[in-house]
Every structure is written in structure tokens, then in C-alpha cells.
Amino acid sequence: MADVLSLDPLVVGVILAMTVVTVVAKVGGIWLVRHVEVSERLQAGLDVLPGAIVIAVLGPELAAGGPAEWGATALVLAVMWRTESIILALVTGVVAVVSLRGLF
């Protein structure tokens, strides 16, 4: 039973290294933005970055998805268009894809 709960030192080291890289990237990004003059064009690019990341992550899943994913996407788009609430759209998408996967 002790073997099941033991951690490989390599795994712990990799997790710690990823943690350090993540913190350095975040702190470095904050430092950089504070020391660089942000133009209107750069600000516009930074403003759309979260949406671009979401599309980059979800786009391939949607492309490989079936009717459940496409249906959930249509519902999410409709909710966002009508309410402009990201949280409501997120909850709608999760509930829709789970429900539609049960049907298809």
C-alpha cells in the first residue's frame, strides 16, 4: 500500500520546475509591462488575447467534435450574444455538451 502513495522524485522535480517557470513567466510579464510603454495598438492586442487563447484551445476540439459539441457551441454563442455574460455562457456550454453527449 505504501508504493501506491509514494511519489517519484523525478515527478516532484518536474512539477516544481514547472511551478518555477510559471511564476517567472507571470512575474516577468508584469515587470515587462510596467517598464514598457504600452501603445494603443499593443493594448488592443492584449485586450483580445484571452479570446484568442480560448479559440486556440477549443478550436481543435470543436473541429474534431460531433453534434454535441457543435450544438453546445451554438448555444454558447446565442447566450453570449444575448446576455454578454461569460459565466452564464460557460455554464450553458458545460451543461449543454454534457446533456447533448447523453443524447448523441
C-alpha positions as CSV (number, residue, x, y, z in Angstrom):
1,M,0.0,0.0,0.0
2,A,2.9,2.3,0.6
3,D,4.0,2.1,-3.0
4,V,0.7,3.5,-4.2
5,L,1.1,6.7,-2.2
6,S,4.8,7.2,-2.9
7,L,5.9,10.0,-5.2
8,D,8.7,9.6,-7.7
9,P,11.4,12.3,-7.0
10,L,11.6,13.0,-10.8
11,V,7.9,13.7,-10.9
12,V,8.2,16.1,-7.9
13,G,11.1,17.8,-9.5
14,V,9.3,18.3,-12.8
15,I,6.3,19.7,-11.0
16,L,8.5,22.1,-9.0
17,A,10.3,23.2,-12.2
18,M,7.0,23.9,-14.0
19,T,5.9,25.9,-11.0
20,V,9.1,28.0,-11.1
21,V,8.8,28.6,-14.8
22,T,5.1,29.6,-14.4
23,V,5.9,32.1,-11.6
24,V,8.9,33.5,-13.5
25,A,6.8,34.0,-16.7
26,K,4.0,35.7,-14.8
27,V,6.3,38.0,-12.7
28,G,8.4,38.7,-15.8
29,G,5.4,39.6,-17.8
30,I,4.1,42.0,-15.1
31,W,7.6,43.5,-14.8
32,L,7.9,43.9,-18.6
33,V,4.5,45.7,-18.9
34,R,5.5,48.1,-16.1
35,H,8.7,49.0,-17.8
36,V,7.5,49.2,-21.4
37,E,5.2,52.0,-22.7
38,V,2.0,50.3,-23.9
39,S,0.7,51.8,-27.1
40,E,-2.9,51.8,-28.1
41,R,-2.2,49.1,-30.7
42,L,-0.4,46.9,-28.1
43,Q,-3.2,47.4,-25.7
44,A,-5.8,46.4,-28.3
45,G,-3.8,43.2,-28.9
46,L,-3.6,42.4,-25.2
47,D,-7.3,43.0,-24.9
48,V,-8.2,40.3,-27.4
49,L,-5.5,37.8,-26.3
50,P,-7.8,35.9,-23.8
51,G,-10.3,35.3,-26.6
52,A,-7.6,34.2,-29.0
53,I,-6.3,31.7,-26.4
54,V,-9.7,30.3,-25.9
55,I,-10.2,29.8,-29.6
56,A,-6.7,28.2,-29.9
57,V,-7.6,25.7,-27.2
58,L,-11.2,25.0,-28.1
59,G,-10.9,25.3,-31.9
60,P,-9.3,21.9,-32.5
61,E,-11.7,20.2,-30.0
62,L,-14.7,21.7,-31.9
63,A,-13.2,20.7,-35.3
64,A,-12.9,17.1,-34.1
65,G,-16.2,17.2,-32.2
66,G,-19.6,15.9,-33.2
67,P,-23.1,17.1,-33.0
68,A,-23.0,17.5,-29.2
69,E,-20.0,19.9,-29.4
70,W,-21.5,21.9,-32.3
71,G,-24.8,22.2,-30.6
72,A,-23.2,23.3,-27.4
73,T,-21.2,25.9,-29.3
74,A,-24.4,27.3,-30.9
75,L,-26.0,27.6,-27.5
76,V,-22.9,29.3,-26.1
77,L,-22.8,31.8,-29.0
78,A,-26.5,32.6,-28.5
79,V,-26.1,33.1,-24.8
80,M,-23.1,35.3,-25.2
81,W,-24.8,37.4,-27.9
82,R,-28.0,37.9,-25.8
83,T,-26.5,38.3,-22.3
84,E,-22.8,39.1,-22.8
85,S,-22.2,37.1,-19.6
86,I,-19.1,34.9,-19.8
87,I,-20.0,32.9,-16.7
88,L,-23.6,32.2,-18.0
89,A,-22.2,31.2,-21.4
90,L,-19.6,28.9,-19.7
91,V,-22.2,27.2,-17.6
92,T,-24.5,26.9,-20.6
93,G,-21.7,25.3,-22.6
94,V,-20.8,22.7,-20.0
95,V,-24.4,21.7,-19.3
96,A,-25.2,21.6,-23.0
97,V,-22.2,19.5,-24.0
98,V,-22.8,17.0,-21.2
99,S,-26.5,16.8,-21.9
100,L,-26.1,16.6,-25.7
101,R,-23.4,13.9,-25.4
102,G,-26.0,11.8,-23.5
103,L,-28.4,12.2,-26.4
104,F,-25.9,11.6,-29.3
